[in-house]
Amino acid sequence: MTPAPSGEATFLASRDDRELIARTLYAYAAGCDTFDREAIRATVADDVWAQYGNGEPIIGGDALADWISGMTSAITWQQHTLTVYTIDVDGDHADALTYLHSYQGFADDPDTALVMAGRYHDEFRRTDVGWRISRRTMDYLWATESSISSTFMPLLGGLGPGVWSRDR
């Protein structure tokens, strides 16, 4: 049996794990932003338990990826901005706190963006394919609607060529 790392080796292993966990969080957000169900699915454990706000818990990786796809079906573009606040690694388990700002645009109101803030409280499990979210609780903190400037944006050349859009 290989002895457990100690000292600098433990710090380096933990640092590498924290980086891989942060990458998993960013991959989840990018999957949401690009409406890529499979990318979202690849970040969560098969038996993930997740609760968003006061909604009913969602159990299972496929169920969660399907739920997210359904919840974002009316969205034409979105952008998740994450601040990974803490990641605590303990062997093959980790806990993370991530702050979120999410911006979303809808086809039925293209001149308005929904701006939402929240926090992800995640548990991770190391699997044979890397770190996966095994439990998630999301706290919604606030949301507001914001006008997309119809005078300023044209001066910049418009909203862009469909970046993070279903139309791309």
Helices and strands as residue ranges (DSSP letters): H 8-33, H 37-41, E 44-52, E 58-59, H 61-71, E 75-90, E 93-106, E 109-127, E 130-147, H 152-155
